[in-house]
Amino acid sequence: MSETNKSGDKNSSNGIGRRELLSYTAAFGTTFLASQGMLPGAEDGNEKRRPIASRPKKRRYEMKKSINMWAFPYPDKWSLKESLELAKDAGFDGVEINFALEGEFSAESSDAEIKEIGKLAKKIGIDISGVCSFLFWPYCMTHNDPERREKGLELAQRMTQAAHMLGTDNLLVVPGAVYAPWMEDFDPVPNDVCDRRAREAVQKLIPHAEKLGVYINIENIFANGFLFSPQEMVEFVDSFKSDHVQIHFDTGNIMHYQFPEHWVPILGKRTKNIHFKEWDKRTQEFNLHTFRTLLDGTTNWPAVIEELDKVGYRGYLTFEYFHPFNHYPEALVYQTSDALDWMLSGS
């Protein structure tokens, strides 16, 4: 027979009180504890069970698999050629490459060198799904330093050219930031000033992008204090009245406080490209290291995929991750491809 102590804890026959059980639940989660027979009703059989499915053999959804180069140990351990070949072998349709300040694909690369990268990808048989860059932070186009803003605009224009030369029409653009918490020396920009500067910068990019047939895809970012809602994003993009200003939607960048499946129908057909980043709402930290491998989080991927299908999205689903595995980095690439297969199969 159980007893209740003065604090309200109920001492069960196995000696575990309510407070202790709550601490275990906080640490391990209800699913794990239920599997250990430590939660009431864990064996009542009322929970809906999903039948075990065989390995997915075909895609139900007509979207394409892509992976960002940040998930590879490039360039310190692998070459670009090796990375592209592995992505192809793992079953990806495309790879998103990152424009740097220096290096093989960067501001110092010549036109001929950039075109060679496009030829290499074509020879391997994998698409370049888009161009991405970290440089939108140190050279933010809304920075309080006018020289930084000018450099940011110059780099964005070069990225537009680079995307065209690679044979992709997708350029991810971070239009501005009120704040960048991972940068110690970032000088916060007032919201209205950020908005004005961002609009001015994008407007300057449009003629160049339209001429080259490249889309300026505006990305939603976490913790930058700008474009925090789908309604704000839609208004911002539509204000330019250009078909070449669209959206690069990132699922993980709003998962801390919102839900990507709610954004998708509001953004509608404006979504031109996508980052799939996994997030776990049970994690309270908020930085680049808290993103997870696909399916190891709380994102409702079936709902996200279904909403994308409803709005007619048929583009790339690009996994973005910032830290390759220290050991056997190949495993992350194959694991991601496998996870995307499950998502696209609708199993």
N, C-alpha and C positions, 0 to 999 in steps of 0.2 A: 504494500500500500504506500502511495506517495504522500509526502507532507509538504506544506507550504510554510516557508520561513517568514520572518517579519518583513523582509525586504520585498516579498512578493514572488521570490523565486520558487519554482516548483521543483522539488527534488525527485526525479524519476528513479525507477528501480536500478538504472545503470549509473546513478550518481551524478548525472550532468544536469546542472541547473539552467534556468532560462537565460541568465546573463551570460553564462559560459557558451550556451548554444548560440546566442546572438553574436558573440565574438567570433565563433567559428564560421557563422554564416557570412559575416562581414569579410572575413579573410578568404574563404573558399567558395562562397556562393551556394545558393539553394540546390542547384542541380547536382553538384558534387556531394553535398551532404545527404541528399535524398538517395543517391546511389550507394551511400554507406549505411542506409537504414536509420539515419539519425534525425529524420524529420517526420512528424506525425502525418499519416496518410500517404506516406511515400509508396506504399504497395497497394493502394486502393484500386488501381487499375483504371481510374477515371480519366487519366491524362491521355490526350490524343497522341497516338503513336504514328510516326512516319515510317512507312515500309522501307527496308533497305533497297537501294537502287543499284543496278549494275553500273559499271563505269560508263560515263556519257559517251555516246558514239556519234551523235550529230547535234547540230545547233538548232534550237527552236527559234532563236532570235537572230535576226540578220544584222548583227553588229560585229565589229572586228576587234581582235585582241592586239594590244600594244603594251609596251613597257618603256619606262623612262630610263635613260642611261645612268641615272644616279643609283640605280639598283645594282649596277655592275662595279667591280673594282677597277674602273677605268679612270685615268690612264696609268695608275701606279703599278697594277699587276697584269692587266689585260690590254691588248691593243684594240683599236676600234674594229678592225677586221674580225678579230676573235670574238668580240662582243656581239657583233651583228650575226656572225655565223652561229653562235650559241642560241641567240634569240630565234633564229630561223629553225634550228634543230628542235627547239623547245615547242615550236608550233605557233609562234607569234606571227601576226600579219604585218605588224609594223613596229618601229622603234622611234621614240621621241628623243631627239638629241639636244644637248644643252650648249648654248653659245656662251663661250667664256671670254675672259679678257685676254688671255694668252693661251697658246696651245694649238692643237690640230684643227679644231673648229672654233675660231675665235675672231676677235677684232683685228688680229694681226694676220689672219689668213687671206691669201689672195683669192681672186675670183676663180682662178684655175684650180687651186687647192680645194675650194669648196665644191666645185663641180665634180672633182674627182671622188669626193665622198658620196655624192649622189650616184655616180657611176658604180662605185663599189657596192652600194646597197642594192642597186639594180642587178648587178652581176650575181650577188648572193641570193637574190630573189625575195628581198624583204623591203617593204615600203618605209619611207620616212614619214611617220604619222604627224609630225609637227616639230616646231622649234620652240624651245623653252630656254629660260635664262635666269640665273640668280642675280644678274647685274641690275635688275630693276630695283634692287634694294640699296646697294651702295651708291648707285647713280639714279636714285628715284626721281621721276619726272615732276614730282611736286616738292622736292627738297627745298629747304630754306636758302641753301647756297645756290645762287643762280648759275654758277659754273657747273655744279653737279647736275642741275636740271638740264642744262644745255648738252652736257656729255651724255646724259641718259637719253635724250631725244636723238642725238647722233647715233648712239648704239642701237636704238630701236629701229632707226632707218636702215642701218646696216643689216640688222637681223631680218628685216623685210626682204632685202636683196638676197640674203643668204637662203632664206626659205624658198624663194623663187628659183634660185640656182640649184637647190637640192631636189626640186620637183615636188615640193609640198606647198599647199595653199594655206597651211595653218601656222600662225604665229601667236603664241601666248603672250599677252601683254598685261602687266600689272600697272594700271594707270596712275597709281599714287598711294600714299599712306599718310595717315595722321600720326602713326606711331609704328615703330618696329622694335618690339621688346627685346629681341635677341641682339640688338646693336647698341652697345653702351653709349656711343657718342651720337645717337640719333636725336636730332633736335625736333621736338613735336611740332606739328603743323596744325594750325586752327582748322576746324572742319570745313568752314566755308572757303577758306583759302585753298585747302587741298582739293576741294571739288572744282573750283575755278581753274586752278593750274592743270588738273587732270584733263578737263575738257579742252583746254587750249592745246595741250600736248597731243591728245588723240586727234584733234582736228588737223593738226599739222602733219600727222602721219597718213591721213586718209588719201590725199591725192597720189602719193607714192604707192600705197598699197593697192589702190584701184588700178593704177597703171600696170602693176606687175601681176595682178590677179591674186593677191594674197589677202587673207582675212585677218583683221586685227581682232583677236578673240580675247575679250576682257575676262580676267579671272577674279573670282571671289576669294579673298584671303582671310585667314583667321588672325585675330589680334592686331589688325592694321587700322581699325577704327573707321573704315570706309566701305561703303556698299555692303552693309550688314544684312540687308533683307532682299528677297527676290524682287519685290516691288521697286526698290531703289535701283537694283541692277537693270531691270527692264527700262525704267525711265532714263537711266544714264545711256544705255545702248541706243535706244530709240531716238534720243535727242539729236543724234548725228545725222539721221535720215540718210544713212548709207548702208547698202547691202553688205559692204565689206567691213562693217563693225558688228561683230557677233559676240558670243559668249563662250568662254572656256570654263565649264562648270567643274568645280572640285567638290566631291562628296565629303571628304574628310575635313575640309576647312570650315565647315559649319556644324559638324556633328557634336561638338562640345555643348551646344546650346539649342540646336535646331535639328531638322530631319531632312535629308536630301530628297526623299520621295515627295516631300511637300513643295520643294523648289521646282522640281522638274516640270509639272504641268503649268506653273506660272511662267517659267522661262520659255516654255513652248519650243517652237522651231528656231528660236534664236540660238539655241545651243549648237555650236559647230564642232566642239571637241570636248573631251571629258577626261578628268583625272579620277581614277578610283583609288581612294586612300581609306584604309580601315581605321576605325576609331573605337575605343571602348568607353562608354559613358560611365563605367564604374571607376575610371581613372580621373583623378581630380587635377592632376598637373596639366599644363597646357603649353607644350613646346614640341619641337620637331622630333624629339626622341619618344614621344608618346604615341606616335602612329604605329600601327601594327601590320603584320602580314595579312593578306586578304582572308576573310572568314574567321579570323581570330579576334573578333570584336563584337559590337552590338549593332552594326549597320544592318538594316533590313534589306538585304540585297535582292531578294525576290521582288519586293515592292518597288525598289529603285529600277530594276530592269523592266518590270511591267509598265511603270510610268513612262520610261524612256521609249518603250515600244509604242505606247499609245500616242505619243507626240510625233512618231515617225522617225525617231533617231536611228540612223543606220551607220554612224561613224565609228571611230575608234574608242575603245575603253582602255585607257592607259593607266597602268599601275605606276604610281609614283612613290618612291621610297628613298630615304636619304642615307641609309647605312647598310651597305652590302654585308653579307655574312662574313665574319672574320675567317671562318673555316668552311670549306666547301661552298663558296659563293654560287656555284652552279645550282645548288639545291634550291636557293631562293627563286631563281629564274624558272626552273621546272615546276616548282610548287605553285608559283603565281599563274603560270599557264594552265596548270591543272585546275586551280580554283576558278579561273575564268571559264574554262570548259563547263564546269558544273553550273555556273551562273547562266551561261548562254544556252545550256541544254534545257533549263527549266525543270530539272529533275526534282 
